[in-house]
């Protein structure tokens, strides 16, 4: 395969893990970061100990504080930043881009103020003539396991399947299998909303409710995700795939999941401010819960689990009481409640 330069915006765990994959595939990944300490550590020690402890990065992985240097000559720009920084970074990217480029985003969330998906935010901030295509790379993936080269599968979603296939070709190897899909909306809805349900799974485990409760939460949580996704134009089949049920399973069941860990602490009685301070990293499900709570009401979509998690996060609702209210809801026929 011809060596290609790929810029990765974001020096966190996922951006660094994807850079490792690209280096394994004989490409030239350049990570753009905003902290001297992390950029210098990547370049000098070939590690990113804050985000991926004990992982040695290939020497081909480089980092820079200069956005212009990172994107110069890059075939693909991967946006791997927290959703709350998406607009400001894309404004900078728009100024820096000199020619049309394939953009790939790996950020999972909904903007609370606008209810926009991340691809929609990017489209608002990066001029159309500077985007060859916009691809969503998503699926059941913990950066820690990708960095260990454990088997992982993702999906590259784009309306332009040729662009999705280019991204597929750059990232696929014996450790990371990439599929393609044209349902961008479904990929983003699944990737964002599963973080809300993962908070709930962590809360359930923190309360000591066991496997039955978590299985019910995940199943009915997927019903809520599908309900909203279909209402905004997703293909319902997408939610049975990697960016739907696959991502939901991994995020609800793993100690690697920030959202599960945050929920677990909430279930054990800690308040949200304490939890976020202890986490020290972005917990996307919190921001997404705020966004989707209002969005569901606006669209008149029934999302009782999401509503309960919102109440726990932002209205000081007692978690056990919230579970009792969910269990005591009016009886229904299952197939009619999807």
N, C-alpha and C positions, 0 to 999 in steps of 0.2 A: 504494500500500500504506500502511495506517495505521502511523504511527511507533510502535515499541515500544521499551521499555527492556530491555536485556539486560545482566546482570552477568556478568563474566568473572573467575573466580578464578584468578589467576596472571598475572604480568607478563612471562613469558618470550616466546620467539619465536612459539610457536603461539598463545598467548592474544592476543598483540598482533596477529598476522596475522589472526586471526578478528575482532578488533575492527575492523580496517580494512575487512574485507568487510561487516560490519554497518553501518558508517558509509556505505560506498558504496551500501548498500541503503536509506539514509535512516532507519536506526534509531538508537537512543541507546545505544552501548556504553559501559559503565563498567568499567574494569579495577581489580580489587583487588590491590594489591601489598604487600609487607612491607618494601621498601627505599625510604627517603626519596628517595635519589638518582634512582632510576628513575621513581618516581611524579612527582617534580617535573619531570624531563626531559620526560616525556610531556605534562604539562600546560603547560609553559612553552615548550619548543622543538618539540613535536610530533614527537619522535623517540624511539627506544629503541635507542641506538647500541650497547649491549653485545650485544643479541640480534639486532637487524635493522639493521646499519650501512647508511647511505646511503638509508634509506627515510624519506620524509616522510609522516607520518600525517595523515589528515584532522583538521581542528580539532574535529570532533564526537567524536573519541575522547578520553575523559576517564579519569583515574586517581585513586584514593583509597587511603589507608591504613586507612580505616574499612570493615569488612565490613558493618556495618549500613547505611551510606550506599550502598554498592555494590548491595546486594540490595533496598533499599527501593523498592517499586513495580515491580520487575523481573518481566516475564512469564516469562523464562527465566534460569536460572543455569547458566553453562557452567563446568565444573570442568576447568581446564587446568594441573594441577600435577603434579610428579613423583610416581610411585606411592608412594615411601617417605614422602610427606607426606599421603597420602590420608586416613588415619584421623584424624589430628589436625585437619586442616582440616575434615573432615566433622563432627567433634564440634562445632567452632566454628559451622559452618553450621547444624547442628541447633538450637543455642541461639539463633541469630540469626533464623531463619525464623519469620515470624509467620502465614503463610498458605500453603496448598498451592501449589507451584510446579513447573513443568517443569524437571527437572534434566537437563543434557547433560554427559556426560564424554568427554574426548578423550585420556585417559591410557592408555598401552598397557603393560600388565605384569600379572604374577601375584604375589600376596603370598607370599613364601617360607615364612613361618611357618604359613600356613593353606591354601595352594594355592587361595585365593579369587581370582576375577576381580574387577576394579575395581568393577563394578556390584554385586557381592555385598558388597564392603566398604562401599560407599555405603549399601546397604540395611540393613546392620547398624548403621550410625552415624546415619543420618537417619531419623527416625520416619516410618512409612508415611503417616500423616495429613498430613505436610508435603511429600509427593511426589505431584504430579499424575501424573507419569510419569517414567521414567528412560530416556533415549535415549543410545545410543552413536553418536558421530559419528567415523567412521574411514575410512581409505582411503589411496591412494598420494598423499601430500602432503608437500612440504617447505614450511615456513613462509616460507622465503626466496622461493620462487617464487610462492606465494599473495600475498605482499606486493608482488611485482612485477606482480601481476594477470595472470600466465600461466595458460593454460587448465588447470584441475584438476578432478578428479571425486572425490566422497566419497559415503559411504552413511550415512544416518541409520537406525539399527536400533533397533527397539522392539517389544515384544509388542503394544503399542497403536499400530496404524498411523496412527491419527488424530493422535497426538502426534508421530510421526515426520514426518508431513506438515506439521505446524506448524513444526517445525525446518527441514524442507526449504524451506518458503516463506520463512522469515526469512533463510536463507543463500544461496539460489540466485540467480545472476545470470549475465551473459554470460561471466564468467570462471570461475565456480565452479558446476559442475553437481552437483546432489545427487540421489541415488536413495534409495529406501526399501527396507527389508527387515525381516522379523520375527524373524530368527535372531540374537538378541543373543549367545548363546554362541559361535556361529561367528565373529561379527565380533570379539569380544574375544580368542578363541583365536588367530585369524589375526593380529590386530594385535600381540599380545604376543609370540608365538613367532617371528614373522619377524625380530625383533631378534636372536634367538640365531643364526639362519642368516646374518644380515647380518654379525655378528661373524666367522663362519666365512668369508664371502666376502672380508672385509677381510684376514683371516689368509692366505687363499689368494693374494690379490693381493700381499700383503707378501712372501710366499715366492717370488713371481715365476712362479706356475704357469699364468697365462694364462686365456683364455676357456673352453677345454674344461673345465678343472677347476671354474671357477665355475658354468658351466651345469649340470654334474653335481651340484654341491653344492646349487644352488637347486632343481633338480628333485627330488632325493632328500630335500632339506629339506622341501619341500612335502608329500612323502609322509609324513614324520614328523608334521608339523603336522596333516594330515588324519587320520592314525591316532589321535592323541590327541583331536582335536576330536570325531570321531565317537564315541569311547568315552565322552565326557562329555555327549553329547546334541546335537551340532551337526548341521546338514544338510550332507552332503558337498558339495553344489552351491555352498554359500557360499564354499568355498575356491577355486573357479574364478572368483570375482568380485573386486570392488574391494578388499574387506577381506582377501582371501586372496592370490591370485597377483599382483594389482595392487600391493598394499602390499609384498609380498616383492620384486618386481622393483625398485621405486624405492629401497628401503632397501639392497638388495644392490649396486646399480650406481652410486650417486651419491656424489660427494664431499661433498654436503650432509649425508649420513647420519652421525650421531655414532657409531652402532654400526659402520658400515663403517670409519670413520676410526680408531676404537679398535682394531678387529681388524687393520687395516693396520699400525699401530704394533707390535702384538703379533707379527705375522708377520715384522716386521723385527728382532725380537729384544728389544724393550723389555718390562719386566715390568709386571704389571697396575697396581701402585701408581704407577709412573712415568706410565703412560698416563692413568690417571684424573686425576692431578694436572695433566698437560698439557691435558687436555680442558677442565677448568674448568666443565663442565656434566654433567648426569646422563646416564649411558650405561645405558639401561634394560635392554639385553640381558644385562648382567652379573648384575643382580639376578634377572632372569627365568630365566637359565640355572641359577642356584642353586635356584630354586623348581621348575622343570620337571624337573630331574635327579632330585630326590627323588620328585616326583609320578609320573613315569613308572615308577619302580621300584615304587612303591606299587600302581599300576594294572597292573603287569606288561606294559608297552607297550615294544616295541623301538624305541629312538631312538638309534642309534649316533652320528649326527652331534652331537646334543645332548650325549651322554655324552662325546664327544671334546673338544668345546669346553669343557665343564665341567672336564675334566681339565687342559686348557691354562690355564684361568683360575685354578683353585683347587688344583691338585695339581702345578703346575710341570712338566706334561708337555711335552716338546719337540714343537713344532708339526709338524715334518717327520715325526717318529716317529708322531704321531697320524694323519697322512695315510696313511702306509705301512700302519698297522694297519687303517684303513678300506678301503683298496684291496685288502688281503689277506683280507678277510672271506670266509666260505663263499659259494660261488656260489648264485645264486637265479634264479627266474623273475620278471621284473619285475612282472607284474600280480598276483602272489601276495604281493608285499612292500609293497603299499599298506595 
